[in-house]
């Protein structure tokens, strides 16, 4: 991987941590006003929107567009598929604790989610634009 790709992957992972915190900080107050599922959906929408703009600015240094914004939820879909498969393998096949398996599966999902995110944010190897 190039230095730029390594920087992008590191920044993407840091934003993922921020995104998780954003989700949880939105979820808790929403939970006091809405049923848990509605709070979850709203918190996910808030954190995903923040993640999109943070990744556009800091990870890929590209201009956010409506097309990219509408495609960005595919990163969550990729993450869901990889972590779900990972949890199954870790718990049912490798007999790891179901308490820790999601965290390990999430680590394994970072590269896949990064590739999907990069494909959305930098179509056709678009050069970085924002300094």
Backbone as a printed PyTorch tensor [residue, N CA C, xyz], in Angstrom:
tensor([[[  0.8460,  -1.1880,   0.0000],
         [  0.0000,   0.0000,   0.0000],
         [  0.8830,   1.2410,   0.0000]],

        [[  0.4010,   2.2520,  -0.6600],
         [  1.1420,   3.5070,  -0.7140],
         [  0.9900,   4.2510,   0.6100]],

        [[  1.8470,   5.2590,   0.7850],
         [  1.7580,   6.0850,   1.9830],
         [  0.4220,   6.7880,   2.0960]],

        [[ -0.0940,   7.2400,   0.9550],
         [ -1.3920,   7.9130,   0.9570],
         [ -2.5000,   6.9430,   1.3650]],

        [[ -2.4530,   5.7240,   0.8490],
         [ -3.4730,   4.7360,   1.2050],
         [ -3.3770,   4.3780,   2.6820]],

        [[ -2.1580,   4.2330,   3.2000],
         [ -1.9820,   3.9580,   4.6310],
         [ -2.5620,   5.0840,   5.4780]],

        [[ -2.3080,   6.3280,   5.0750],
         [ -2.8530,   7.4700,   5.7980],
         [ -4.3770,   7.4460,   5.7570]],

        [[ -4.9170,   7.1390,   4.5790],
         [ -6.3720,   7.0810,   4.4420],
         [ -6.9620,   5.9850,   5.3190]],

        [[ -6.3340,   4.8250,   5.3430],
         [ -6.8360,   3.7170,   6.1630],
         [ -6.7970,   4.0820,   7.6420]],

        [[ -5.7090,   4.6930,   8.0900],
         [ -5.5970,   5.1070,   9.4860],
         [ -6.6750,   6.1410,   9.8230]],

        [[ -6.8230,   7.1570,   8.9690],
         [ -7.8220,   8.1980,   9.1990],
         [ -9.2290,   7.6030,   9.1850]],

        [[ -9.4810,   6.6800,   8.2620],
         [-10.7720,   5.9970,   8.1720],
         [-11.0800,   5.2610,   9.4810]],

        [[-10.0890,   4.5740,  10.0330],
         [-10.2830,   3.8330,  11.2900],
         [-10.5490,   4.7910,  12.4520]],

        [[ -9.8240,   5.8950,  12.5190],
         [-10.0450,   6.8830,  13.5850],
         [-11.4490,   7.4710,  13.4750]],

        [[-11.8670,   7.7830,  12.2650],
         [-13.2200,   8.3150,  12.0670],
         [-14.2570,   7.2590,  12.4450]],

        [[-13.9510,   5.9930,  12.2240],
         [-14.8440,   4.9200,  12.6530],
         [-15.0510,   4.9200,  14.1650]],

        [[-13.9830,   5.1760,  14.9110],
         [-14.0920,   5.2670,  16.3720],
         [-14.9470,   6.4770,  16.7580]],

        [[-14.6840,   7.6090,  16.1130],
         [-15.4850,   8.8180,  16.3580],
         [-16.9460,   8.5520,  16.0050]],

        [[-17.1650,   7.8620,  14.8910],
         [-18.5130,   7.5400,  14.4370],
         [-19.2530,   6.6750,  15.4650]],

        [[-18.5500,   5.7170,  16.0410],
         [-19.1630,   4.8580,  17.0600],
         [-19.5560,   5.6830,  18.2770]],

        [[-18.6720,   6.5930,  18.6870],
         [-18.9980,   7.4770,  19.8080],
         [-20.1720,   8.3920,  19.5000]],

        [[-20.1980,   8.9100,  18.2720],
         [-21.3020,   9.7700,  17.8460],
         [-22.6170,   9.0110,  17.9000]],

        [[-22.5810,   7.7850,  17.3930],
         [-23.7880,   6.9470,  17.4220],
         [-24.2980,   6.8020,  18.8570]],

        [[-23.4070,   6.4070,  19.7430],
         [-23.8220,   6.1250,  21.1110],
         [-24.2830,   7.3890,  21.8320]],

        [[-23.5860,   8.5050,  21.5860],
         [-23.9780,   9.7800,  22.2120],
         [-25.3010,  10.3040,  21.6550]],

        [[-25.6520,   9.9340,  20.4560],
         [-26.9670,  10.2960,  19.9050],
         [-28.0320,   9.3070,  20.3800]],

        [[-27.6700,   8.0380,  20.4480],
         [-28.6200,   6.9850,  20.8040],
         [-29.1880,   7.1720,  22.2120]],

        [[-28.3210,   7.4540,  23.1720],
         [-28.7840,   7.5440,  24.5550],
         [-29.8440,   8.6180,  24.7690]],

        [[-29.6470,   9.8690,  24.3220],
         [-30.7220,  10.8490,  24.5150],
         [-31.9720,  10.5520,  23.6740]],

        [[-31.7650,  10.0030,  22.4760],
         [-32.9230,   9.6430,  21.6490],
         [-33.7470,   8.5480,  22.3260]],

        [[-33.0670,   7.7030,  23.0520],
         [-33.7380,   6.5980,  23.7470],
         [-34.7050,   7.0980,  24.8150]],

        [[-34.4700,   8.2920,  25.3240],
         [-35.3860,   8.8430,  26.3340],
         [-36.6800,   9.3680,  25.7160]],

        [[-36.6810,   9.5470,  24.3880],
         [-37.8530,  10.1100,  23.7100],
         [-38.5310,   9.1600,  22.7330]],

        [[-37.7910,   8.1240,  22.2890],
         [-38.2990,   7.2210,  21.2660],
         [-38.1020,   5.7750,  21.6900]],

        [[-38.8630,   4.8490,  21.0940],
         [-38.5850,   3.4290,  21.3150],
         [-37.1610,   3.1070,  20.8310]],

        [[-36.5640,   2.0610,  21.3880],
         [-35.1560,   1.7670,  21.1160],
         [-34.8440,   1.6080,  19.6340]],

        [[-35.7350,   0.9880,  18.8650],
         [-35.4570,   0.7800,  17.4470],
         [-35.4430,   2.1070,  16.6760]],

        [[-36.3790,   2.9780,  16.9890],
         [-36.3910,   4.3020,  16.3600],
         [-35.1500,   5.0930,  16.7730]],

        [[-34.7670,   4.9950,  18.0390],
         [-33.5550,   5.6740,  18.5110],
         [-32.3340,   5.1410,  17.7730]],

        [[-32.2930,   3.8440,  17.5720],
         [-31.1700,   3.2260,  16.8480],
         [-31.0960,   3.7290,  15.4010]],

        [[-32.2320,   3.7410,  14.7180],
         [-32.2600,   4.1810,  13.3140],
         [-31.8530,   5.6480,  13.2060]],

        [[-32.3910,   6.4920,  14.0620],
         [-32.0430,   7.9170,  14.0310],
         [-30.5660,   8.1390,  14.3710]],

        [[-30.0660,   7.4480,  15.3780],
         [-28.6550,   7.5900,  15.7600],
         [-27.7480,   7.0930,  14.6360]],

        [[-28.1410,   6.0300,  13.9660],
         [-27.3630,   5.5270,  12.8330],
         [-27.3340,   6.5610,  11.7120]],

        [[-28.4760,   7.1530,  11.4190],
         [-28.5290,   8.1780,  10.3610],
         [-27.6490,   9.3790,  10.7120]],

        [[-27.6780,   9.7940,  11.9560],
         [-26.8490,  10.9230,  12.4010],
         [-25.3650,  10.5750,  12.2860]],

        [[-24.9910,   9.4100,  12.8000],
         [-23.5690,   9.0430,  12.7910],
         [-23.0720,   8.7630,  11.3750]],

        [[-23.9050,   8.1790,  10.5270],
         [-23.4960,   7.9060,   9.1560],
         [-23.3210,   9.2040,   8.3730]],

        [[-24.1760,  10.1720,   8.6270],
         [-24.0370,  11.4730,   7.9630],
         [-22.7340,  12.1450,   8.3820]],

        [[-22.4660,  12.1390,   9.6760],
         [-21.2060,  12.6920,  10.1600],
         [-20.0120,  11.9640,   9.5840]],

        [[-20.0940,  10.6460,   9.5330],
         [-19.0090,   9.8390,   8.9800],
         [-18.7530,  10.1790,   7.5200]],

        [[-19.8130,  10.3660,   6.7710],
         [-19.6640,  10.7190,   5.3590],
         [-18.8620,  12.0120,   5.2010]],

        [[-19.2740,  13.0530,   5.9180],
         [-18.6010,  14.3440,   5.7620],
         [-17.1760,  14.3210,   6.3160]],

        [[-16.9580,  13.6290,   7.4350],
         [-15.5980,  13.5210,   7.9780],
         [-14.6840,  12.7620,   7.0270]],

        [[-15.1830,  11.6720,   6.4620],
         [-14.3620,  10.8980,   5.5270],
         [-14.1000,  11.6630,   4.2420]],

        [[-15.0980,  12.3920,   3.7640],
         [-14.8780,  13.2050,   2.5520],
         [-13.7700,  14.2220,   2.8020]],

        [[-13.8320,  14.8840,   3.9340],
         [-12.8790,  15.9660,   4.2200],
         [-11.5020,  15.4520,   4.6310]],

        [[-11.4570,  14.5310,   5.5790],
         [-10.1760,  14.1610,   6.1780],
         [ -9.5560,  12.8830,   5.6150]],

        [[-10.3710,  11.8960,   5.2680],
         [ -9.8070,  10.6420,   4.7590],
         [ -9.4510,  10.7620,   3.2910]],

        [[-10.4180,  11.1930,   2.4810],
         [-10.2280,  11.1870,   1.0270],
         [ -9.9560,  12.5630,   0.4380]],

        [[-10.1690,  13.6100,   1.2440],
         [ -9.9230,  14.9790,   0.7880],
         [-10.5730,  15.2460,  -0.5730]],

        [[-11.8440,  14.9360,  -0.5990],
         [-12.6200,  15.0840,  -1.8270],
         [-13.8900,  15.8710,  -1.5420]],

        [[-14.4650,  16.4140,  -2.5670],
         [-15.6980,  17.1840,  -2.4440],
         [-16.8750,  16.2320,  -2.2140]],

        [[-17.6700,  16.4550,  -1.1800],
         [-18.8640,  15.6300,  -0.9980],
         [-19.9070,  15.9660,  -2.0610]],

        [[-20.5150,  14.9500,  -2.6270],
         [-21.5720,  15.1510,  -3.6260],
         [-22.8010,  14.3640,  -3.2040]],

        [[-23.9140,  14.6850,  -3.8020],
         [-25.1510,  13.9620,  -3.4950],
         [-25.0110,  12.4920,  -3.8910]],

        [[-24.4040,  12.2220,  -5.0250],
         [-24.2210,  10.8380,  -5.4830],
         [-23.4290,  10.0330,  -4.4450]],

        [[-22.3220,  10.5990,  -3.9740],
         [-21.4970,   9.9210,  -2.9690],
         [-22.2800,   9.7250,  -1.6730]],

        [[-23.0320,  10.7600,  -1.2910],
         [-23.8160,  10.6790,  -0.0640],
         [-24.8530,   9.5570,  -0.1460]],

        [[-25.5010,   9.4330,  -1.3020],
         [-26.5240,   8.3980,  -1.4650],
         [-25.9280,   6.9960,  -1.5420]],

        [[-24.6910,   6.8780,  -2.0180],
         [-24.0250,   5.5760,  -2.0830],
         [-23.3360,   5.1950,  -0.7710]],

        [[-23.0540,   6.1640,   0.0680],
         [-22.2830,   5.9180,   1.2870],
         [-22.8790,   4.8460,   2.2020]],

        [[-24.2030,   4.6910,   2.3160],
         [-24.7350,   3.6090,   3.1640],
         [-24.2640,   2.2060,   2.7510]],

        [[-23.7530,   2.0630,   1.5200],
         [-23.1970,   0.7660,   1.1230],
         [-22.0250,   0.3690,   2.0070]],

        [[-21.3280,   1.3610,   2.5780],
         [-20.2350,   1.0290,   3.4910],
         [-20.7820,   0.3440,   4.7330]],

        [[-21.9300,   0.8070,   5.2140],
         [-22.5580,   0.1620,   6.3730],
         [-23.0410,  -1.2370,   6.0170]],

        [[-23.5570,  -1.3980,   4.8030],
         [-24.0070,  -2.7280,   4.3660],
         [-22.8270,  -3.6860,   4.2960]],

        [[-21.7130,  -3.2310,   3.7500],
         [-20.5190,  -4.0780,   3.6760],
         [-20.0480,  -4.4350,   5.0760]],

        [[-20.0320,  -3.4540,   5.9590],
         [-19.6230,  -3.6980,   7.3360],
         [-20.5350,  -4.7230,   8.0020]],

        [[-21.8310,  -4.5760,   7.8050],
         [-22.8000,  -5.5080,   8.3980],
         [-22.5660,  -6.9320,   7.9080]],

        [[-22.3790,  -7.1000,   6.5990],
         [-22.1710,  -8.4390,   6.0400],
         [-20.8930,  -9.0790,   6.5660]],

        [[-19.8150,  -8.3300,   6.5910],
         [-18.5360,  -8.8860,   7.0450],
         [-18.5750,  -9.1770,   8.5390]],

        [[-19.1130,  -8.2670,   9.3360],
         [-19.1400,  -8.5180,  10.7800],
         [-20.0960,  -9.6560,  11.1340]],

        [[-21.2110,  -9.7560,  10.4320],
         [-22.1470, -10.8570,  10.7020],
         [-21.5010, -12.2020,  10.3800]],

        [[-20.8670, -12.2940,   9.2190],
         [-20.1640, -13.5360,   8.8650],
         [-19.0310, -13.7990,   9.8510]],

        [[-18.3100, -12.7460,  10.2290],
         [-17.2070, -12.9040,  11.1730],
         [-17.6680, -13.3860,  12.5270]],

        [[-18.7540, -12.8380,  13.0390],
         [-19.2820, -13.2720,  14.3330],
         [-19.6850, -14.7410,  14.2640]],

        [[-20.3330, -15.1210,  13.1840],
         [-20.7320, -16.5300,  13.0330],
         [-19.5090, -17.4460,  13.0620]],

        [[-18.5060, -17.1260,  12.2690],
         [-17.3010, -17.9640,  12.2100],
         [-16.6010, -17.9980,  13.5680]],

        [[-16.4470, -16.8400,  14.1820],
         [-15.7340, -16.7760,  15.4610],
         [-16.4600, -17.5170,  16.5720]],

        [[-17.7740, -17.4010,  16.6240],
         [-18.5370, -18.0340,  17.7080],
         [-18.8560, -19.4970,  17.4000]],

        [[-19.4570, -19.7600,  16.2400],
         [-19.9140, -21.1210,  15.9480],
         [-18.8170, -22.0530,  15.4460]],

        [[-17.8540, -21.5200,  14.7460],
         [-16.8040, -22.3790,  14.1980],
         [-15.5620, -22.4250,  15.0910]],

        [[-15.1400, -21.2740,  15.5760],
         [-13.9110, -21.2030,  16.3660],
         [-14.1630, -21.1970,  17.8740]],

        [[-15.4250, -21.1630,  18.2750],
         [-15.8420, -21.2450,  19.6780],
         [-15.3080, -20.1190,  20.5590]],

        [[-15.1780, -18.9210,  19.9760],
         [-14.7890, -17.7560,  20.7670],
         [-16.0160, -17.2240,  21.4940]],

        [[-15.7900, -16.4300,  22.5050],
         [-16.8720, -15.8530,  23.2820],
         [-17.7210, -14.9150,  22.4280]],

        [[-19.0310, -15.0460,  22.5570],
         [-19.9360, -14.1580,  21.8230],
         [-19.8440, -12.7320,  22.3470]],

        [[-19.2660, -12.5550,  23.4990],
         [-19.0740, -11.2210,  24.0520],
         [-17.9820, -10.4600,  23.2980]],

        [[-16.9220, -11.1370,  22.8820],
         [-15.7750, -10.5020,  22.2350],
         [-15.7730, -10.6460,  20.7130]],

        [[-16.5070, -11.5930,  20.2040],
         [-16.5070, -11.8570,  18.7610],
         [-16.8900, -10.6290,  17.9180]],

        [[-17.9040,  -9.8390,  18.3040],
         [-18.2360,  -8.6780,  17.4740],
         [-17.0940,  -7.6680,  17.3610]],

        [[-16.3420,  -7.5010,  18.4470],
         [-15.2120,  -6.5660,  18.3900],
         [-14.1400,  -7.0670,  17.4300]],

        [[-13.8280,  -8.3490,  17.4970],
         [-12.8380,  -8.9180,  16.5830],
         [-13.3290,  -8.8730,  15.1420]],

        [[-14.5930,  -9.1780,  14.9510],
         [-15.1640,  -9.1460,  13.5980],
         [-15.1510,  -7.7220,  13.0450]],

        [[-15.3810,  -6.7460,  13.9090],
         [-15.3480,  -5.3510,  13.4730],
         [-13.9610,  -4.9540,  13.0020]],

        [[-12.9420,  -5.4300,  13.6950],
         [-11.5700,  -5.1480,  13.2590],
         [-11.3200,  -5.7470,  11.8790]],

        [[-11.8310,  -6.9510,  11.6680],
         [-11.6650,  -7.6010,  10.3710],
         [-12.4360,  -6.9150,   9.2590]],

        [[-13.4830,  -6.1940,   9.6210],
         [-14.3120,  -5.5220,   8.6180],
         [-13.7190,  -4.2010,   8.1510]],

        [[-12.7940,  -3.6400,   8.9090],
         [-12.2360,  -2.3250,   8.5520],
         [-11.6730,  -2.3070,   7.1310]],

        [[-10.8230,  -3.2710,   6.7300],
         [-10.2870,  -3.1970,   5.3620],
         [-11.3600,  -3.2890,   4.2750]],

        [[-12.3580,  -4.1400,   4.4800],
         [-13.4170,  -4.2960,   3.4800],
         [-14.2460,  -3.0170,   3.3930]],

        [[-14.6180,  -2.4870,   4.5420],
         [-15.4020,  -1.2600,   4.5720],
         [-14.6090,  -0.1070,   3.9590]],

        [[-13.3040,  -0.0790,   4.2240],
         [-12.4370,   0.9430,   3.6600],
         [-12.4300,   0.8780,   2.1300]],

        [[-12.3270,  -0.3130,   1.5810],
         [-12.3060,  -0.4670,   0.1200],
         [-13.6260,   0.0060,  -0.4850]],

        [[-14.7410,  -0.3550,   0.1160],
         [-16.0450,   0.0870,  -0.3880],
         [-16.1590,   1.6090,  -0.2710]],

        [[-15.7410,   2.1390,   0.8490],
         [-15.7890,   3.5790,   1.0600],
         [-14.9240,   4.3130,   0.0390]],

        [[-13.7410,   3.8040,  -0.1880],
         [-12.8190,   4.4290,  -1.1510],
         [-13.4050,   4.3920,  -2.5700]],

        [[-14.0490,   3.2900,  -2.9070],
         [-14.6880,   3.1470,  -4.2220],
         [-15.7880,   4.1890,  -4.4040]],

        [[-16.5330,   4.4550,  -3.3230],
         [-17.6180,   5.4390,  -3.3920],
         [-17.0700,   6.8590,  -3.4240]],

        [[-16.1140,   7.1290,  -2.5670],
         [-15.6330,   8.4990,  -2.4090],
         [-14.6520,   8.9310,  -3.4860]],

        [[-13.9300,   7.9790,  -4.0640],
         [-12.9380,   8.3090,  -5.0930],
         [-13.1840,   7.4850,  -6.3550]],

        [[-14.3470,   7.6550,  -6.9940],
         [-14.6120,   6.8690,  -8.1930],
         [-13.5760,   7.1510,  -9.2830]],

        [[-13.1850,   6.1050,  -9.9850],
         [-12.2150,   6.2150, -11.0800],
         [-10.9340,   6.8920, -10.6430]],

        [[-10.4700,   6.5300,  -9.4440],
         [ -9.2170,   7.0480,  -8.8960],
         [ -9.1490,   8.5700,  -8.9780]],

        [[-10.2300,   9.2180,  -8.5810],
         [-10.2970,  10.6740,  -8.5590],
         [ -9.1800,  11.2140,  -7.6800]],

        [[ -8.4410,  12.1780,  -8.1570],
         [ -7.3550,  12.7340,  -7.3230],
         [ -7.9290,  13.5130,  -6.1390]],

        [[ -7.1800,  13.5190,  -5.0540],
         [ -7.5950,  14.2970,  -3.8870],
         [ -7.6020,  15.7780,  -4.2580]],

        [[ -8.6090,  16.5020,  -3.7530],
         [ -8.7560,  17.8990,  -4.1440],
         [ -8.6210,  18.8810,  -2.9990]],

        [[ -9.0890,  18.5400,  -1.8370],
         [ -9.1140,  19.4890,  -0.7240],
         [ -7.8250,  19.3170,   0.0690]],

        [[ -7.1450,  20.3800,   0.3210],
         [ -5.8680,  20.3130,   1.0630],
         [ -6.0940,  20.1660,   2.5330]]])
